[in-house]
Amino acid sequence: MRPPSLITAALLATTALSARPAAAASCASLASALLPNATITAAQSIPAGSYAAPDGNTYTDLPAFCRVAATLTPTPQSDINVEVWMPLKPGWNGRFVGTGNGGYAGAIVYSELAATLQLGFAVANTDMGTSPATALDGKPLTGERQKQIDFGYRSTHLMTTVGKQIVSAFYNKPAEYSYFTGCSTGGGQALHEAEQFPDDYDGIVGGAPAENRTNVHIEVLWAYYVTHESPQSLIPPALLALVTQSVLAACVTQSGGLPTDPFLTDPRACHWNPNSLACQNGQTTNCLNPQQVQALDLLYDGPRDPRTGKLIYPGINRGSESGTLFDVSADEGITFPSTEPLFDGLFYWVFGPNWNWQTFDFDHDVTAVNRDLGPILNANSVDLSAFQGHGGKFLMYHGWADALVPPQDDIDYFLRLAATLEGNSGSLLVGENRAHSFYRLFMAPGMGHCFTGPGPNIFGGADNPGGPADPQHNVLLALQRWVEEGVAPTRIIATKYVNDTPSQGVAMTRPLCVFPKVPRYKGSGDTTDAANFECAVDDINDNPMAAPQYLKND
């Protein structure tokens, strides 16, 4: 449960913004719309074609649209920026979409606005009120409690409330359906919405969610900590690539994939031991020294309380060590040069500006972080009954090769949800259970954090909005079809482009299946064509789960 003071603040903000502005005759007239605790800073008509956005990028092939920017101030310390893009009639499909952000946010994600607008939706995005913080650096929010709350959940809800009001005013009628889509931080925003504000959306897409926010940051800190315990613990990118090659050689078919796959289909089937690459007989190259072996063992296992031995957060999957935007090299600070762990800003919020990662105590300090920030940042509750009760549908996806937000936590969330609805876990290994009636998880073999990686990518989510505009390939459109037509998605086609460049053609497609099912080759036909794969029940039940105290919101 949230502390009553925070709930009250959210409700007061919602009430203050509940008045619908007068219907607008034109886009420009929205500049004078009156919204409590909000200021319209721009209302302009943008012609069809290319648009040079405030982020410095030019977005092409856009329909004519009305762009509205607003600043929301639910508290004196708040400074939440929101943009709403609305296609001109008759290009609007009658739907509203809220979109998510990444990292610590700090800026509007214009690529999300552009891609969703192209599909005919009215769309909103927010910087989550965290500026001058940036996606990678949350330190500027140290001591800014109200901004931390805005980041945790308030900005997303208010973006939704204000966005719907602006849409209703512009079209002189409300949206018929409302959807949300986000990945990473956006996936956390998705679960906050379903849990705390279940009436905001009819359907929600959440990818690679940072919903267990405090503890996934502890996991990222752990990855940096164990690879920096000594200079000998560092694992350079070339050696990490060798590790991944060794993992694939040992496990690619064992994981349910094909010998030619450059990724694992279900990494839970792989128990590759780093000792198999240990240096022997004076060998010093293309092998792991004892400290590197230990570091990998600890990375795979995940952070544990040194006093109790209890798991704080699941570790990374084998096969995710290298080859994605955020891999172990990124956690080391090699891909993203740094003298401290990635995304460690929230530790400064708790311990102050002089915090040092080297002194972090994975017992008492973990407790302190969760006690202080869990109530505002975490969305771990599996009580989605209110969202389910009004017919809400939730589509979750995660890449098996995600080393930044290890996917086991997402699987564990689904298993906890399903077990709650089933009353036991006995039926979780079969194809259907009660959770599937409104919540479906799709795991993407070889996909990294939200996108990239050696495997095919899923499209239509935050950070990866492109791809074919049909429900077979696009998760947002698959969700829309589920909500509006009652057609629950059973498989979504993921695509790998040559050199990750659509103009160079398709390298392979592969179906993504409703967990716990996984794609299996039928035995004949082109192995790069999704049509030659079926969804089969996966009988792997190796699901390490964090101890209960690390799965709470407070």
Secondary structure, 3 states (H helix, E strand, C coil): CCCHHHHHHHHHHHHHCCCCCCCCCCCHHHHHCCECCEEEEEEEEECCEEEECCCCCEEEEECCEEEEEEEECCCCCCCEEEEEEEECCCCCCCEEEEECCCCCCCCCCHHHHHHHHHCCCEEEEECCCCCCCCCCCCHHHCCCHHHHHHHHHHHHHHHHHHHHHHHHHHHCCCCCEEEEEEECHHHHHHHHHHHHCCCCCCEEEEECCCCCHHHHHHHHHHHHHHHCCCHHHCCCHHHHHHHHHHHHHHHCCCCCCCCCCCCCCCHHHCCCCHHHHECCCCCCCCCECHHHHHHHHHHHHCCECCCCCCECCCCCCCCCCCCCCCCHHHHHCCCCCCCCCCCCHHHHHHHCCCCCHHHCCCCHHHHHHHHHHHHHHCCCCCCCHHHHHCCCEEEEEEECCCCCCCCHHHHHHHHHHHHHHHCCCCCCCCCCCHHHHCEEEEEECCCCCCCCCCCCECECECCECCCCCCCCCEHHHHHHHHHHHCCCCCEEEEEEEHHHCHHHCEEEEEEEEECCEEEEECCCCCCCCHHHEEEEECCCCCCCCCCHHHCCCC
